[in-house]
Amino acid sequence: MNTILTSDDSGMMLASTSRILQKAGFSVEGCANGQITIAKLEGGSKPEIIFTDMHMRVLDGLGFIKQAGQLPSTRFTPTVVLATESSQQKMDNLRGVGASGWLTKPTGPQVLVATLKQLLPRG
């Protein structure tokens, strides 16, 4: 089963995203902020895809993606940002540090699952 890692400091968003992904048949690990997510990755978690919020109180999405990109285990792991805004400059900044994509909240279940399936490694 594919494992998806989600990082969001909104408990409601974390629960909603996790529920959608679990219902689609994925194993989900949720973290309440970027710092916790980095610790989970350093502890051996090897997700196939990471979904992260942009604005978190402890280590925001930009900082998280930079740090995750430094880890050998997640250097090439697709990372999708979930955010409430869609500024082209922010998207460019995130892509510049390694983000694979961007979805604007609220994101419908079909779009979330379709994006995940598109980014899953084949094999």
MDTraj code that builds the backbone (N, CA, C; nanometers):
import mdtraj as md
import numpy as np

residues = "MET ASN THR ILE LEU THR SER ASP ASP SER GLY MET MET LEU ALA SER THR SER ARG ILE LEU GLN LYS ALA GLY PHE SER VAL GLU GLY CYS ALA ASN GLY GLN ILE THR ILE ALA LYS LEU GLU GLY GLY SER LYS PRO GLU ILE ILE PHE THR ASP MET HIS MET ARG VAL LEU ASP GLY LEU GLY PHE ILE LYS GLN ALA GLY GLN LEU PRO SER THR ARG PHE THR PRO THR VAL VAL LEU ALA THR GLU SER SER GLN GLN LYS MET ASP ASN LEU ARG GLY VAL GLY ALA SER GLY TRP LEU THR LYS PRO THR GLY PRO GLN VAL LEU VAL ALA THR LEU LYS GLN LEU LEU PRO ARG GLY".split()
xyz = np.array([
    [0.0846, -0.1181, 0.0000],
    [0.0000, 0.0000, 0.0000],
    [0.0892, 0.1245, 0.0000],
    [0.0552, 0.2223, -0.0837],
    [0.1307, 0.3470, -0.0903],
    [0.1058, 0.4322, 0.0333],
    [0.2144, 0.4866, 0.0893],
    [0.2025, 0.5734, 0.2061],
    [0.2151, 0.7186, 0.1629],
    [0.1213, 0.7996, 0.2099],
    [0.1198, 0.9419, 0.1810],
    [0.1409, 1.0142, 0.3136],
    [0.2294, 1.1125, 0.3143],
    [0.2566, 1.1915, 0.4345],
    [0.1912, 1.3276, 0.4162],
    [0.1137, 1.3702, 0.5158],
    [0.0489, 1.5002, 0.5096],
    [0.0956, 1.5848, 0.6269],
    [0.1141, 1.7146, 0.5997],
    [0.1610, 1.8071, 0.7020],
    [0.0741, 1.9324, 0.6987],
    [0.0037, 1.9576, 0.8083],
    [-0.0844, 2.0748, 0.8157],
    [-0.1098, 2.1059, 0.9623],
    [-0.0997, 2.2332, 0.9994],
    [-0.1217, 2.2686, 1.1402],
    [-0.2687, 2.2906, 1.1737],
    [-0.3558, 2.2771, 1.0765],
    [-0.4995, 2.2799, 1.1018],
    [-0.5461, 2.1359, 1.1203],
    [-0.5884, 2.1038, 1.2407],
    [-0.6351, 1.9690, 1.2689],
    [-0.7494, 1.9275, 1.1784],
    [-0.8375, 2.0222, 1.1471],
    [-0.9520, 1.9925, 1.0614],
    [-0.9051, 1.9588, 0.9189],
    [-0.8112, 2.0358, 0.8650],
    [-0.7600, 2.0084, 0.7298],
    [-0.6827, 1.8772, 0.7261],
    [-0.6030, 1.8531, 0.8303],
    [-0.5253, 1.7295, 0.8374],
    [-0.6187, 1.6083, 0.8392],
    [-0.7225, 1.6161, 0.9199],
    [-0.8192, 1.5060, 0.9289],
    [-0.8951, 1.4880, 0.7976],
    [-0.9353, 1.5978, 0.7353],
    [-1.0107, 1.5921, 0.6105],
    [-0.9262, 1.5317, 0.4979],
    [-0.8031, 1.5793, 0.4827],
    [-0.7139, 1.5273, 0.3788],
    [-0.6862, 1.3790, 0.4029],
    [-0.6574, 1.3440, 0.5271],
    [-0.6295, 1.2042, 0.5611],
    [-0.7486, 1.1146, 0.5296],
    [-0.8676, 1.1596, 0.5649],
    [-0.9894, 1.0803, 0.5414],
    [-1.0110, 1.0578, 0.3915],
    [-0.9922, 1.1624, 0.3104],
    [-1.0086, 1.1507, 0.1654],
    [-0.9104, 1.0485, 0.1090],
    [-0.7850, 1.0589, 0.1499],
    [-0.6813, 0.9700, 0.0970],
    [-0.6997, 0.8261, 0.1448],
    [-0.7399, 0.8092, 0.2705],
    [-0.7643, 0.6739, 0.3221],
    [-0.8828, 0.6094, 0.2498],
    [-0.9850, 0.6879, 0.2254],
    [-1.1028, 0.6365, 0.1556],
    [-1.0667, 0.5922, 0.0134],
    [-0.9634, 0.6572, -0.0455],
    [-0.9173, 0.6213, -0.1799],
    [-0.8213, 0.5028, -0.1766],
    [-0.7943, 0.4485, -0.0554],
    [-0.7137, 0.3280, -0.0446],
    [-0.5673, 0.3480, -0.0119],
    [-0.5316, 0.4664, 0.0363],
    [-0.3920, 0.4938, 0.0689],
    [-0.3690, 0.4909, 0.2196],
    [-0.2487, 0.4560, 0.2586],
    [-0.2064, 0.4653, 0.3978],
    [-0.1583, 0.6086, 0.4182],
    [-0.2032, 0.6731, 0.5258],
    [-0.1715, 0.8143, 0.5478],
    [-0.1070, 0.8335, 0.6839],
    [0.0023, 0.9080, 0.6856],
    [0.0650, 0.9530, 0.8096],
    [0.0474, 1.1035, 0.8148],
    [-0.0107, 1.1547, 0.9222],
    [-0.0341, 1.2975, 0.9354],
    [0.0547, 1.3603, 1.0404],
    [0.0989, 1.4830, 1.0135],
    [0.1835, 1.5583, 1.1063],
    [0.1277, 1.6995, 1.1221],
    [0.1385, 1.7534, 1.2434],
    [0.0791, 1.8820, 1.2752],
    [0.1609, 2.0036, 1.2331],
    [0.2825, 1.9849, 1.1865],
    [0.3607, 2.0970, 1.1335],
    [0.4846, 2.0449, 1.0610],
    [0.5554, 2.1342, 0.9951],
    [0.6715, 2.0947, 0.9171],
    [0.7843, 2.0346, 0.9989],
    [0.8033, 2.0849, 1.1184],
    [0.9109, 2.0345, 1.2047],
    [0.8843, 1.8885, 1.2443],
    [0.7618, 1.8577, 1.2797],
    [0.7251, 1.7200, 1.3145],
    [0.7415, 1.6304, 1.1921],
    [0.7062, 1.6826, 1.0754],
    [0.7171, 1.6053, 0.9527],
    [0.8630, 1.5732, 0.9214],
    [0.9512, 1.6711, 0.9378],
    [1.0947, 1.6477, 0.9167],
    [1.1438, 1.5405, 1.0137],
    [1.1039, 1.5495, 1.1402],
    [1.1453, 1.4497, 1.2399],
    [1.0976, 1.3101, 1.1989],
    [0.9749, 1.3004, 1.1470],
    [0.9220, 1.1709, 1.1030],
    [1.0055, 1.1171, 0.9866],
    [1.0423, 1.2036, 0.8940],
    [1.1248, 1.1617, 0.7803],
    [1.2645, 1.1195, 0.8261],
    [1.3213, 1.1949, 0.9180],
    [1.4532, 1.1599, 0.9713],
    [1.4474, 1.0293, 1.0501],
    [1.3295, 0.9978, 1.1024],
    [1.3107, 0.8741, 1.1782],
    [1.2856, 0.7516, 1.0921],
    [1.2851, 0.7694, 0.9604],
    [1.2724, 0.6533, 0.8734],
    [1.1474, 0.6448, 0.7890],
    [1.0526, 0.7375, 0.8058],
    [0.9323, 0.7351, 0.7226],
    [0.9735, 0.7603, 0.5775],
    [0.9195, 0.6778, 0.4846],
    [0.9529, 0.6900, 0.3424],
    [0.8251, 0.6941, 0.2594],
    [0.7581, 0.8085, 0.2613],
    [0.6331, 0.8190, 0.1857],
    [0.6586, 0.8245, 0.0353],
    [0.5581, 0.7848, -0.0413],
    [0.5672, 0.7958, -0.1871],
    [0.5407, 0.9393, -0.2324],
    [0.4562, 1.0101, -0.1562],
    [0.4225, 1.1500, -0.1864],
    [0.4003, 1.2236, -0.0550],
    [0.4313, 1.3535, -0.0561],
    [0.4080, 1.4390, 0.0607],
    [0.3142, 1.5519, 0.0188],
    [0.2114, 1.5745, 0.0988],
    [0.1261, 1.6927, 0.0861],
    [0.1561, 1.7823, 0.2046],
    [0.1830, 1.9110, 0.1798],
    [0.2122, 2.0022, 0.2899],
    [0.1354, 2.1324, 0.2756],
    [0.0973, 2.1864, 0.3883],
    [0.0368, 2.3185, 0.3940],
    [0.1463, 2.4214, 0.3684],
    [0.1093, 2.5383, 0.3216],
    [0.2066, 2.6456, 0.2994],
    [0.2336, 2.7217, 0.4286],
    [0.1273, 2.7612, 0.4962],
    [0.1395, 2.8464, 0.6149],
    [0.1186, 2.7646, 0.7419],
    [0.2297, 2.7279, 0.8061],
    [0.2229, 2.6571, 0.9348],
    [0.3039, 2.7378, 1.0352],
    [0.2589, 2.7343, 1.1596],
    [0.3255, 2.8128, 1.2642],
    [0.4665, 2.7624, 1.2932],
    [0.4890, 2.6346, 1.2852],
    [0.6214, 2.5794, 1.3128],
    [0.6739, 2.5198, 1.1821],
    [0.7710, 2.5821, 1.1237],
    [0.8322, 2.5432, 0.9967],
    [0.7281, 2.5406, 0.8849],
    [0.7200, 2.6494, 0.8117],
    [0.6223, 2.6622, 0.7033],
    [0.6562, 2.5715, 0.5853],
    [0.5692, 2.5708, 0.4858],
    [0.5852, 2.4833, 0.3709],
    [0.7153, 2.5054, 0.2952],
    [0.7541, 2.6307, 0.2759],
    [0.8784, 2.6612, 0.2046],
    [0.9992, 2.6043, 0.2794],
    [1.0053, 2.6296, 0.4090],
    [1.1149, 2.5767, 0.4905],
    [1.1150, 2.4251, 0.4955],
    [0.9958, 2.3684, 0.5047],
    [0.9847, 2.2222, 0.5073],
    [1.0394, 2.1613, 0.3780],
    [0.9974, 2.2151, 0.2637],
    [1.0400, 2.1592, 0.1352],
    [1.1919, 2.1709, 0.1200],
    [1.2473, 2.2828, 0.1631],
    [1.3936, 2.2992, 0.1582],
    [1.4624, 2.1903, 0.2403],
    [1.4150, 2.1691, 0.3631],
    [1.4779, 2.0695, 0.4504],
    [1.4561, 1.9271, 0.4000],
    [1.3361, 1.8967, 0.3544],
    [1.3071, 1.7620, 0.3034],
    [1.3923, 1.7314, 0.1808],
    [1.4212, 1.8339, 0.1010],
    [1.5044, 1.8160, -0.0170],
    [1.6502, 1.7865, 0.0155],
    [1.6900, 1.8135, 0.1388],
    [1.8265, 1.7852, 0.1838],
    [1.8419, 1.6424, 0.2343],
    [1.7308, 1.5768, 0.2620],
    [1.7348, 1.4406, 0.3149],
    [1.7489, 1.3407, 0.2004],
    [1.8452, 1.2508, 0.2080],
    [1.8620, 1.1526, 0.1000],
    [1.7361, 1.0705, 0.0722],
    [1.6599, 1.0390, 0.1763],
    [1.5424, 0.9536, 0.1598],
    [1.4258, 1.0238, 0.0902],
    [1.4234, 1.1570, 0.0891],
    [1.3105, 1.2289, 0.0291],
    [1.3536, 1.3309, -0.0762],
    [1.4775, 1.3277, -0.1142],
    [1.5277, 1.4239, -0.2131],
    [1.4425, 1.4231, -0.3403],
    [1.3947, 1.3068, -0.3811],
    [1.3181, 1.2964, -0.5058],
    [1.1708, 1.2610, -0.4830],
    [1.1246, 1.2734, -0.3597],
    [0.9846, 1.2443, -0.3284],
    [0.8966, 1.3604, -0.3748],
    [0.7946, 1.3337, -0.4561],
    [0.7051, 1.4418, -0.4981],
    [0.6399, 1.5082, -0.3770],
    [0.6404, 1.6418, -0.3768],
    [0.5814, 1.7188, -0.2681],
    [0.4844, 1.8200, -0.3266],
    [0.3592, 1.8132, -0.2817],
    [0.2541, 1.9019, -0.3303],
    [0.2125, 1.9950, -0.2176],
    [0.2063, 2.1236, -0.2490],
    [0.1660, 2.2241, -0.1503],
    [0.0158, 2.2453, -0.1601],
    [-0.0497, 2.2456, -0.0448],
    [-0.1915, 2.2792, -0.0341],
    [-0.1989, 2.4157, 0.0342],
    [-0.2557, 2.5149, -0.0336],
    [-0.2568, 2.6504, 0.0227],
    [-0.3869, 2.7219, -0.0105],
    [-0.4145, 2.8269, 0.0635],
    [-0.5367, 2.9043, 0.0438],
    [-0.5189, 3.0138, -0.0597],
    [-0.4006, 3.0295, -0.1137],
    [-0.3739, 3.1339, -0.2130],
    [-0.3101, 3.0717, -0.3364],
    [-0.3055, 3.1505, -0.4422],
    [-0.2482, 3.0963, -0.5663],
    [-0.1578, 3.1983, -0.6354],
    [-0.0791, 3.2702, -0.5592],
    [0.0136, 3.3691, -0.6133],
    [0.1194, 3.3019, -0.7004],
    [0.1365, 3.3502, -0.8222],
    [0.2358, 3.2939, -0.9134],
    [0.3760, 3.3055, -0.8549],
    [0.4052, 3.4149, -0.7869],
    [0.5381, 3.4328, -0.7266],
    [0.5645, 3.3267, -0.6196],
    [0.4653, 3.2996, -0.5359],
    [0.4823, 3.1958, -0.4327],
    [0.4982, 3.0583, -0.4962],
    [0.4193, 3.0309, -0.6007],
    [0.4319, 2.9024, -0.6695],
    [0.5721, 2.8887, -0.7292],
    [0.6228, 2.9951, -0.7884],
    [0.7569, 2.9919, -0.8467],
    [0.8626, 2.9693, -0.7390],
    [0.8464, 3.0363, -0.6233],
    [0.9404, 3.0174, -0.5116],
    [0.9392, 2.8723, -0.4637],
    [0.8214, 2.8144, -0.4517],
    [0.8089, 2.6758, -0.4058],
    [0.8674, 2.5776, -0.5072],
    [0.8417, 2.6004, -0.6323],
    [0.9002, 2.5140, -0.7355],
    [1.0526, 2.5264, -0.7346],
    [1.1003, 2.6460, -0.7069],
    [1.2437, 2.6698, -0.7017],
    [1.3152, 2.5909, -0.5927],
    [1.2441, 2.5559, -0.4854],
    [1.3055, 2.4767, -0.3779],
    [1.2675, 2.3292, -0.3857],
    [1.1887, 2.2922, -0.4886],
    [1.1628, 2.1502, -0.5078],
    [1.0189, 2.1032, -0.5025],
    [0.9226, 2.1937, -0.4870],
    [0.7823, 2.1495, -0.4860],
    [0.7435, 2.0941, -0.6223],
    [0.6655, 1.9872, -0.6208],
    [0.6208, 1.9235, -0.7450],
    [0.4940, 1.9861, -0.7995],
    [0.4166, 2.0485, -0.7115],
    [0.2906, 2.1059, -0.7555],
    [0.2249, 2.1867, -0.6460],
    [0.1085, 2.2390, -0.6773],
    [0.0372, 2.3306, -0.5897],
    [-0.1114, 2.3104, -0.6104],
    [-0.1854, 2.2945, -0.5028],
    [-0.3310, 2.2879, -0.5088],
    [-0.3874, 2.3933, -0.4153],
    [-0.4917, 2.4630, -0.4604],
    [-0.5537, 2.5668, -0.3786],
    [-0.6651, 2.5068, -0.2948],
    [-0.6613, 2.5385, -0.1637],
    [-0.7659, 2.4935, -0.0716],
    [-0.8897, 2.5812, -0.0907],
    [-1.0080, 2.5299, -0.0729],
    [-1.0335, 2.3882, -0.0502],
    [-1.0190, 2.3104, -0.1810],
    [-0.9634, 2.1939, -0.1695],
    [-0.9425, 2.1068, -0.2848],
    [-1.0416, 1.9912, -0.2765],
    [-1.1145, 1.9690, -0.3810],
    [-1.2116, 1.8603, -0.3829],
    [-1.1432, 1.7248, -0.3786],
    [-1.2102, 1.6252, -0.3248],
    [-1.1528, 1.4916, -0.3145],
    [-1.1040, 1.4354, -0.4484],
    [-1.1806, 1.4592, -0.5556],
    [-1.1423, 1.4051, -0.6859],
    [-1.0105, 1.4651, -0.7335],
    [-0.9922, 1.5956, -0.7139],
    [-0.8698, 1.6634, -0.7575],
    [-0.7513, 1.6160, -0.6740],
    [-0.7715, 1.6031, -0.5450],
    [-0.6651, 1.5571, -0.4550],
    [-0.6173, 1.4169, -0.4941],
    [-0.7103, 1.3259, -0.5140],
    [-0.6757, 1.1876, -0.5487],
    [-0.6168, 1.1799, -0.6898],
    [-0.6727, 1.2556, -0.7837],
    [-0.6196, 1.2550, -0.9207],
    [-0.4753, 1.3059, -0.9242],
    [-0.4471, 1.4114, -0.8471],
    [-0.3116, 1.4660, -0.8410],
    [-0.2167, 1.3618, -0.7815],
    [-0.2589, 1.2979, -0.6762],
    [-0.1775, 1.1959, -0.6124],
    [-0.1476, 1.0827, -0.7106],
    [-0.2476, 1.0337, -0.7791],
    [-0.2277, 0.9231, -0.8726],
    [-0.1364, 0.9612, -0.9881],
    [-0.1448, 1.0870, -1.0292],
    [-0.0584, 1.1349, -1.1372],
    [0.0876, 1.1376, -1.0955],
    [0.1134, 1.1654, -0.9687],
    [0.2500, 1.1780, -0.9196],
    [0.3100, 1.0495, -0.8630],
    [0.2254, 0.9500, -0.8388],
    [0.2772, 0.8240, -0.7826],
    [0.3778, 0.7598, -0.8776],
    [0.4883, 0.7136, -0.8211],
    [0.5848, 0.6429, -0.9052],
    [0.5210, 0.5171, -0.9625],
    [0.5498, 0.4913, -1.0854],
    [0.4984, 0.3708, -1.1505],
    [0.5836, 0.2519, -1.1069],
    [0.5231, 0.1368, -1.0985],
    [0.6038, 0.0208, -1.0668],
    [0.5365, -0.0704, -0.9824],
])
top = md.Topology()
chain = top.add_chain()
for i, resn in enumerate(residues, 1):
    res = top.add_residue(resn, chain, resSeq=i)
    for name in ("N", "CA", "C"):
        top.add_atom(name, md.element.get_by_symbol(name[0]), res)
traj = md.Trajectory(xyz[None], top)
